[in-house]
Amino acid sequence: MNISIFGLGYVGAVSLACLARDGHSVIGVDIDQTKLDMIASGRTPVVEEGMVDLMAAVVESGRVRVTSNAVDAIRDSEMSLICVGTPSAPNGSQDLSAVLHLAADMGHAIAEKDETHVFVFRSTLAPGTVEDVVRPIVERASGKKDGEDLHLCFQPEFLREGTSISDFDKPPFTIVGANHAYPIEKLRKLFGHLPCDFHATSVRTAETLKLCSNNFHAVKITFANETARLCDAFDVNPFEVMDLLCKDTQLNISKAYLTPGYAFGGSCLPKDLRATLYMAKQRDVDVPMIGSVLASNRVHVERAVEKVLLTGKRRIGLIGLSFKTGTDDLRESAMVALAEQLIGKGMSLLVYDPEVHLSRLLGANKRFIEQHVPHIGSLIREELADIVANSDVLIISTSNARVVDRVRSAVRADQIIIDLARVPLSPPWPCAVQGLCW
C-alpha cells in the first residue's frame, strides 16, 4: 500500500520504519525539518534498540521518502496515519492545535483528489474528537463527506518506548474504530497479518479504549507501588506478594470485577479497605489511591439516588436488597445504603428480595440491619407483584433471570425501570429502561 504518516515522533517514526520493512511505500510528513533530514539520510529521530539498523535499511530500500507538504503526501497515498502529538494544556485538557491545523490541511488536500482516502488517527484523543471536532473541519475544507469521499477512523496504538518494534509486531490486539466497512477492510489488509485478534468497533469506543487502557496501566502501577509502601512498613517482601497475587488468574488477573455495574458491598471488601487504611495511617504510609476507593464507591450509590430523583416519582420499588444476587447477606450492601438514602429523601419505598427473610437472619447480618435500617421489615414484601403494582419506579439490582422475567411480564408502560444489573433488553420491555451508566 501507499501510506503517508503525519508526525514523526516516537509512534510515527517506528510505524514508518516497520511498515516500510513490511513492503509498503511510506511518506513521512512533519513540520520539523531536522527530523525529515535525519530520516532522509537513513538516521532515526528516536533512540531505541533496533531502530538504527531498521531505519537505515528501509531508507536504502527506496520505500521511504519524507516531506513537509501535506497536500503532496495525501495525493500520493491511499491512507494516512495521523500520529501528531496531543500534549496536556495547562488546564489538563488535550492540546489539539496540531490536530486541528492538520485537519484543515487534510481537507484542502482531499479537495483536489478524486480517489477515496482513509485517514486513521493514532494520536490519543478524547471520545468524540474525530467525529465532532475533526470531521466538520475536514468536510468544510474539502467540500466532501466522511463515509463517501473520505473515511475518518481511529486506531489506537499500544507501543511502549523501548520495546516499540516488538510491540508493533506483537500487539495485544488490533482495534479499528470506523463507521464503514471500506476502511475496516483497508486496515485489515494493513494489520490483519499480525498475531493477535482484530476488532472493529465505533470510532468513539476506540478513542475511549485508548484512554481507558492508559488509565488502567497507571492504576496498576500505582496499586503495586502503594502495596510496596505498605509491605515496607510491615517488613514484607512486596515482590513476593505481587507475584503471588498475579498467579490468581481466576479473580485477580482476569475479567472478574471489570464489568460496569453497581457499587460493591458485602462483608469483606469495605471492612478490609478500612483496615488497610487504618494500618497505613498507623505507620504513616500514604496510599491515596487505595484511600479513594470507598469514596468513589459512595459516588456510585449517589448516582443511583440521582437517577431516581430525576424521574420525579416518589413511589419506588427496590428489587434486590442483598449485596450480591443469590445470598441473603445484607452487611454493607450498597442496596441497603441506597434504601437508606431514598427513605431519607422522603421516598415511599417497598422492597423485594427472594433470598432475604428477616426472620431467618442471624448473627452479624441481623445486627447490621438492626443498626442501620431497623424499620426495613415494614418495607419488605413477600410477593413481587405487590412491589410492581404499587411502584412508579422499579430499581432492579438482581441478576436473577427468573425474577427479572417476572418483572418484565408484570410492568406497565407508564413505569420506569432503573437498571443496576444490566438486565437483558431482549425481549423488549414494555416500559422505559434506564441504565445506571449505560
Number of C-alpha atoms within 10 A of each C-alpha: 15 17 24 30 28 28 22 27 17 20 25 25 22 23 23 28 26 22 20 25 19 11 13 17 20 30 24 29 28 21 14 13 13 11 21 21 15 14 24 19 12 18 19 24 20 18 11 15 12 13 20 16 12 20 27 17 17 24 20 13 13 11 19 24 18 21 20 16 14 20 18 14 26 27 18 14 19 17 25 24 23 25 25 25 22 17 14 11 10 8 7 8 11 15 16 19 13 13 23 15 12 19 22 19 20 23 23 20 20 23 19 12 15 10 12 16 21 25 20 24 24 22 22 24 23 16 17 15 16 21 14 10 14 21 20 17 20 26 21 14 18 21 13 15 14 19 16 11 18 22 21 23 29 28 25 23 21 19 19 13 13 13 12 23 22 13 15 20 15 15 17 14 14 21 25 26 24 24 19 16 10 15 24 22 14 15 21 17 11 15 18 14 11 16 13 14 12 17 13 20 15 15 24 20 17 24 27 16 19 23 16 12 13 13 12 12 12 11 13 12 12 16 17 15 14 20 18 18 18 22 17 13 15 13 9 13 11 19 13 10 14 14 10 10 13 14 11 11 11 10 13 12 12 11 10 10 11 8 8 12 17 21 22 19 23 16 15 10 13 18 13 11 16 14 12 16 18 14 15 20 12 10 11 11 17 14 19 12 11 17 16 11 12 16 10 12 16 15 12 19 20 16 16 22 17 13 17 21 14 8 12 10 15 17 16 24 27 26 24 27 28 25 24 19 17 15 13 20 23 24 21 22 21 24 27 22 19 21 23 15 15 20 13 9 12 10 16 15 22 23 24 23 23 20 14 19 14 14 8 8 15 11 7 13 16 17 14 17 19 13 9 14 14 12 11 17 15 10 14 22 16 13 12 19 14 14 25 24 13 15 21 20 25 25 25 25 26 24 17 15 11 9 16 16 14 13 20 18 10 13 21 16 10 10 17 22 22 22 22 23 19 20 19 13 9 6 8 10 17 15 14 14 17 15 17 19 14 9
